[in-house]
Amino acid sequence: MSKQSSVLVTGGAGYIGSHVCVELIGAGFTPVIVDNLCNSNREVLERIETITGIRPELHEVDIRDRAALDAVFASHSFTAVMHFAGLKAVGESTTIPLSYYQNNVAG
């Protein structure tokens, strides 16, 4: 696989998404992260770089922001999209279910 094959990883700065980015880099792909950093932080990029020698590109974008997401798609040619930008706290999901629906389903 060509190093030029870009994969969009939503939630790529989170726990699962960051591990996927490490594996993608190891497989010869170039991950491009879209993450609003609500459950993660930029330090993850440094950790990915420490492990792989490559620092993925980060777009601090909420997946519900259509214009910002369109701009990311316009600036890249993606081979695939991997979606990990979901909210996941069970207790919180029962107190603010509409927010979870908007992010996890509409997003």
N, C-alpha and C positions, 0 to 999 in steps of 0.2 A: 504494500500500500504506500502511496506517495505521501511524503511529509506535508504536501500541499492540501491533502484531504481534510477539510475543516468540519468539525462536528460541534454544533451548538449544544451546550449543556446548561439547561436552566437549573438554577439552584446549585451550580457548580462549586460554590464556596461553602456549601454545607457538608455534612459528614459523608453521606453517600455520594453526592456529586463530586466531591474532591477526590475520593478514592477512584471513581470512574475516570476522572481526568488523568490520574496517574496511569491507569491501565491503558487509556487511549494513547497517551504519549508513548508508552512502551510498545504499543502496537503500530506506531508510525503515523498516528493521526494528530491533528492540531486542534485541541479543544479551545473553543471560544465560550467563555462563561457569561451568562446573563443571570444576575442575582441582585435583589434589592437589599441584601445584607440584613434583613430583619431577624434572621436566625443564624447568622454567620458573621464573619469579619474578614477583612483584607489579609490578615496574617496567614490565612490558609494559602494564599498565593505564594508566600515565601516558603511555606512547608512543601508545597508541590514542587517549587523550584529546587529546594534542597534535595528532594528525593530524585527528581528527574533531570535536573540541569536546565529545565525550560520553565519559564514563567508564563502561564496562560494569560491571554488578553481577557480583561474583565470589563463588562459594560454594566454599570450600576443602574439597572433598569428593572422596574416592576413589570411582570409579564402581562399585567392588565393594561399597561400603557401602550396602546396600539401604535401610536406615532413613533415612540421610541423604539419599540420592537421592529417596526417596519424599517427604521433607519439601520438597525443592526443587520437585518436581512439584506438591505440594499448595499451594504458595504462588504458583504461576504458571499461566497458561493458554498453553501453547506452541502455535505454529502449526506448528513443525517441530523436529526434533532433527538436529544435525549432529555426527557422532562423529569426533573427532580425538585421543582420549585413548589412543593406542597407544604401546607401547614399540617402539623401532626400531633399536637397536644390534645389528648382525648378530653380531659377535663375542660380545657378552654373551648374546645369545639362544641361542647354542650351549652356553654354560656354565651358564645357569640357565633352561632351556627351560620348566620348569613355571611359573615366575613370569611368563614371557611369555605362556604359554597362559592362565593365570588372568586376567591383565590384558586381553590382546588378544582373547581368545575369550569367556571367561566374563563379563568385564566388559561 
